[in-house]
Amino acid sequence: MDSLKSMSDEQVWRLFREGNRLAFEEMYSRYHPVLSAYGMRLTGDPDMVADAVQNLFVKLIRNCRNLKQTDNVKYYLLSAIRHRIFDEYQKIHPSVPLESGEAFFTYSPDTPEAAFGDADDERMEKTARLEKLLEHLSSRQKEILYLYYVKGLSHQQIAEMLGINRQSSKNLLFRTVSRLKNSLFVSSTLFIFTVLSMYYGVQTIKGSVSLPSV
């Protein structure tokens, strides 16, 4: 098992496809919390998310030998859980799109003040303003920030997940970050990225500190 922990996701996935149960356990250990966190942002329903994640892993282990090799396991699984949650939600609420609900892709900020320590008042004020700005972004804007900066997916992968084209994904991200910068009157995205990392409870996020190009 120790050797599995040192392997890449793709190497573990290959072993899992061959029927290696220890590889499945390692994949489950790595991705159960990741998929659960993403699922909670999509719907906020812990029972639905728990069932969806569990059912996904059950389906994977039952069909492991029929699965295709992938060069990005994270993208594969995030896309799979997104589709499963949308399908489950549609069964319960056939006439209400998940993306139109208030709970769809919400933020759950902790206390960003703690991360700044003795930060000056101006920075604290900007942090509070950014919190409010994030809350008022559209669900799609919130999701693209999460998928691109936190989960590190490419624009092509995001486009396939969200049902848009690659250029639309780039445009959406550019407009979202530009809106945050302009509203905060900041020239660098470093501060925005720092607060985003605190919102999502991660140490680092993808990307440089420059505005994403279109």
DAWO-V396160 format. One line per field, one symbol per residue. ss: DSSP state (H for helix, E for strand, - for the rest). psi: psi as a letter, one per 30 degrees, with the letter a starting at -180 (. if undefined). burial: 1 if it has 16 or more other ideal C-beta (glycine too) atoms within 10 Angstrom, else 0. A space follows every 10 residues. Layout:
ss->???
psi->???
burial->???
//
This chain:
ss->-HHHH---HH HHHHHHH--- HHHHHHHHHH HHHHHHHHHH HHH--HHHHH HHHHHHHHHH HH-HHH---- --HHHHHHHH HHHHHHHHHH HH-----HHH ---------- --HHHH---- HHHHHHHHHH HHHHH---HH HHHHHHHHHH ----HHHHHH HH---HHHHH HHHHHHHHHH HHHH-----H HHHHHHHHHH ---------- ----
psi->eeeeffllee eeeeeeffgj eeeeeeeeee feeeeeeeee fefgjeeeee eeeeeeeeee efgeffllkl gieeeeeeee eeeeeeeeee eeifgjkeff lffkilkikb ifeeffchll eeeeeeeeee eeeefgllee eeeeeeeeee fglleeeeee efhlleeeee eeeeeeeeee eeffhkfkfe eeeeeeeeef hlellllagl kkl.
burial->0001000010 0111111001 0011011101 1100111111 1111100110 0110011001 1001000000 0111111111 1101100110 0000000100 1001110000 0100000000 0000011001 0011001010 1111111111 1010101111 1101000011 0110011001 1001000010 1111111111 0000100000 1100
//
